[in-house]
């Protein structure tokens, strides 16, 4: 009861801000949106083939206490339920050490470099 499964929503960030716990994989955009929203999260990183980036990302975040992670190989209904319970009991916080303005900073750096290296 109270569980909603969504595929893709234009208002994803707003949903994250209001959810009790978000369960997702650990792709870059999803992770950043989840952290920025301050959502409690359980992440099950995609680990197919030679993929390791999602597992690495989720592991670091879990070590810092920002998310709960269930490795794909350990995913069972019980392990997922336990992770959801842990996440629901954790305070929702936005990690203060993270910056979410990377696109703006990158654009400013490129503009500065271009102004210094005009042909």
LINGI-V547628 format. One record per run of one state. SS is the DSSP state (H for helix, E for strand, L for the rest). FROM is the first residue (numbers start at 1). TO is the last residue. If there is no record, write none. Layout:
BEGIN
ss=SS from=FROM to=TO
ss=SS from=FROM to=TO
END
This chain:
BEGIN
ss=L from=1 to=11
ss=H from=12 to=18
ss=L from=19 to=21
ss=E from=22 to=24
ss=L from=25 to=27
ss=H from=28 to=37
ss=L from=38 to=40
ss=E from=41 to=43
ss=L from=44 to=52
ss=H from=53 to=63
ss=L from=64 to=67
ss=E from=68 to=69
ss=L from=70 to=71
ss=H from=72 to=74
ss=L from=75 to=76
ss=H from=77 to=89
ss=L from=90 to=101
ss=H from=102 to=116
ss=L from=117 to=119
END
